[in-house]
Amino acid sequence: MRVAFIGPPQSGKSTLFAAVAEAGGSHVDLSRPDQPHLAVVKVPDERLDWLTKLHNPKKTTPAELEFLDLPGFDLSDEAGRSRARAHWMAMEQANMLAFVVAGFSNSAAAVYRNKADPARDVEELKQEVLFADLERVSARIDKLEVSTKKPTPRRDEQLREMELMKRLRETLENEKPISEAIATESENKLIRSFQFLTLKPTMVVLNCGEDAAAEAGPTELAGLPCVQLSARIEEELAQLAPEERGEFLSDLGLTEGARDRLIRACYQRVNLISFLTDGPDECRAWTVPAGTTAVAAADEIHSDIARGFIRAETVAFADLQAAGDHKRAKAAGKVRLEGKEYVVTDGDVIYFRFNV
């Protein structure tokens, strides 16, 4: 999954991106602030750590997230908006958008629009993605109006699409996201290839001052889910040795770094879960959408496993940890044999039985 960081200049967006990337095992070079930057971050998972200690496997493979840092969007004039539009395609390729805005004034740097106002900045970014979608929808309608003037084998299909596109345009003109206009799965399938921005799950990252880092902060800002953190603290944390980070966080009144909170918030926003596989060869975390069936989870590992699926030998991680190992979990009746339609739960440890 790819999360695109979007925000105005001086929001702390790139500082947060670099810190999260470094903490997640990915070094980034930010010497070109006018260019997008991509980092692949390993997802921390204490369950995977425990399984690794249990098996001492040849390989441990955590789940991964991609974070994309786009240049700061200065939307205060037309030149800035034009530069932002150059990055719309990169935003379309992301699975989720994160609006990073500053919740404090930085006396050492120019403040965007002369005042720190996170709600204003979020509304401005929301308007920009609405406009991006409106521009694409309008262009598509223009093209369909031309193509439907002549009878063709696809004319009826194109007329249905044009009717939908006009509904989307009306929704966007009323400053509402496309997601509010889609009524059926068939409509969603029809527009999926357009990768509209207002269809993507979106959240706000409120970059607060160091003195507010231990505060919970708002859970919503400008109508979007919000997580509050301090990019500056994350930058300092990333530079410390792992054994020093716990004391540093404790001194600030924090129980975990913002990387962990941010990743968890992303998983929740996109409705993702992780299941685990373990053994002496490899312990691994797999990321799937909530509601994934056992056979679909098997397909994530290999299509042959899904094709020859027999049963999913499943144990909840908490039950496995309480028992101490798989043998004792089985003896306690905690290991289940599930069929193809079983819905995988976050933290399930699964061994797939299959035959091809």
C-alpha positions, -999 to 999 in steps of 0.1 A, spaced: 0 0 0 12 35 -9 4 66 13 11 100 -3 21 128 21 7 161 9 9 194 26 18 231 23 54 244 26 68 245 62 43 219 74 70 195 86 59 170 60 94 161 46 108 161 82 82 136 92 87 115 60 125 113 65 121 104 102 95 77 95 116 63 66 148 61 87 129 45 117 114 20 92 148 10 78 147 31 46 173 59 40 161 88 19 179 117 2 159 149 4 184 171 -15 159 177 -42 128 192 -24 111 199 -58 110 161 -65 88 134 -50 105 109 -27 95 73 -20 104 52 10 95 16 17 90 13 55 89 -20 75 58 -22 96 66 -29 133 48 -59 147 54 -73 181 36 -105 172 61 -111 144 89 -104 168 75 -130 192 72 -157 165 108 -150 154 120 -157 189 99 -188 190 113 -203 158 146 -186 152 138 -188 115 162 -184 86 143 -153 75 118 -128 90 97 -107 67 76 -79 81 48 -62 62 58 -30 43 42 3 35 53 28 9 53 65 18 55 90 -9 65 126 -1 54 151 -26 68 187 -28 50 213 -6 19 226 -23 18 264 -22 -17 271 -33 -17 308 -26 -14 317 -63 -19 303 -97 18 295 -102 18 273 -71 -14 256 -81 1 248 -115 31 232 -98 8 212 -76 -11 199 -107 22 184 -120 20 159 -91 -17 148 -95 -6 116 -114 16 106 -85 -13 112 -61 -35 90 -83 -11 61 -80 -13 62 -42 -38 41 -23 -43 67 4 -37 105 10 -23 120 42 -27 158 45 2 169 67 -4 204 82 14 224 108 -3 230 142 23 255 155 42 285 142 79 280 135 97 313 143 128 301 124 110 297 91 83 316 71 48 305 81 25 294 52 0 322 45 15 341 75 -4 322 101 -5 286 114 -41 275 107 -44 237 102 -81 237 96 -77 262 68 -48 242 53 -68 210 53 -98 227 36 -75 242 10 -60 207 2 -95 192 1 -106 219 -24 -75 211 -45 -82 174 -48 -119 182 -56 -108 205 -84 -84 178 -97 -113 153 -100 -137 179 -114 -112 187 -141 -108 150 -151 -146 144 -150 -153 174 -171 -127 163 -197 -142 129 -198 -177 143 -203 -165 164 -232 -149 133 -248 -180 112 -244 -203 139 -258 -182 138 -290 -180 100 -292 -218 94 -286 -229 116 -315 -222 87 -338 -238 52 -336 -211 27 -324 -212 -7 -308 -203 9 -274 -227 39 -277 -252 26 -251 -224 19 -226 -208 53 -232 -242 70 -227 -245 52 -193 -210 63 -184 -218 99 -194 -249 99 -172 -227 88 -143 -200 113 -150 -225 141 -150 -237 130 -116 -201 130 -104 -196 165 -118 -227 178 -100 -214 162 -67 -180 178 -71 -195 212 -80 -213 209 -47 -179 205 -30 -186 169 -21 -163 139 -28 -170 114 -55 -174 87 -29 -207 102 -19 -221 98 -55 -213 62 -61 -244 41 -54 -234 6 -66 -204 -17 -70 -209 -16 -108 -206 22 -108 -175 19 -86 -160 -6 -111 -169 16 -140 -148 45 -127 -120 25 -109 -95 30 -137 -97 68 -133 -81 67 -98 -101 97 -87 -85 114 -57 -118 120 -37 -124 82 -38 -92 76 -19 -92 72 19 -78 104 34 -66 114 68 -49 144 85 -15 144 102 -14 173 125 23 182 131 23 197 166 50 214 187 73 193 209 54 206 240 22 191 228 35 158 215 22 138 245 -13 152 241 -39 131 224 -49 159 200 -81 161 179 -94 128 164 -110 148 135 -100 179 116 -121 196 88 -142 164 86 -113 140 82 -98 115 107 -67 131 124 -36 119 142 -14 144 161 24 139 163 56 159 164 78 156 133 107 172 151 106 146 179 105 119 153 135 134 136 154 133 170 142 98 177 154 84 144 189 96 152 191 77 185 203 42 190 174 17 194 183 11 231 181 49 238 147 55 222 126 41 250 141 64 277 138 94 253 101 87 247 95 81 284 110 115 293 85 131 269 56 112 283 52 91 252 47 53 251 56 48 214 70 67 185 48 85 159 59 60 132 39 32 150 9 55 155 10 67 120 12 33 105 -16 20 127 -38 50 117 -31 42 80 -41 6 85 -73 16 102 -82 43 76 -78 18 47 -93 -10 67 -63 -33 65 -53 -62 88 -23 -86 91 -22 -123 93 10 -143 101 27 -174 89 55 -190 109 80 -218 109 118 -226 109 122 -213 74 104 -180 76 81 -159 99 61 -134 79 34 -108 82 9 -104 54 -13 -74 48 -48 -79 35 -81 -59 35 -104 -67 65 -130 -92 53 -105 -113 33 -114 -150 31 -90 -178 39 -87 -188 2 -80 -151 -8 -54 -149 19 -38 -181 6 -36 -165 -28 -16 -136 -13 11 -162 -6 9 -181 -38 -18 -189 -64 -10 -226 -61 -19 -226 -24 -53 -210 -33 -59 -234 -62 -52 -265 -41 -67 -251 -9 -78 -278 16 -80 -262 50 -65 -232 69 -50 -244 102 -56 -213 123 -48 -200 158 -53 -165 172 -19 -150 181 -31 -142 216 -40 -179 222 -7 -191 207 13 -167 228 -6 -178 260 0 -215 252 37 -209 245 39 -228 212 18 -246 185 19 -280 202 5 -267 234 -21 -245 216 -34 -276 198 -35 -295 231 -56 -267 246 -80 -268 216 -71 -234 203 -61 -245 168 -90 -246 143 -94 -260 108 -111 -234 87 -126 -236 52 -123 -214 21 -149 -189 32 -135 -183 67 -129 -146 72 -94 -139 84 -90 -120 116 -62 -96 125 -34 -116 142 -44 -150 129 -14 -173 126 -22 -196 97 -8 -228 82 -24 -235 48 -30 -271 39 -32 -276 1 -26 -301 -26 -18 -294 -63 
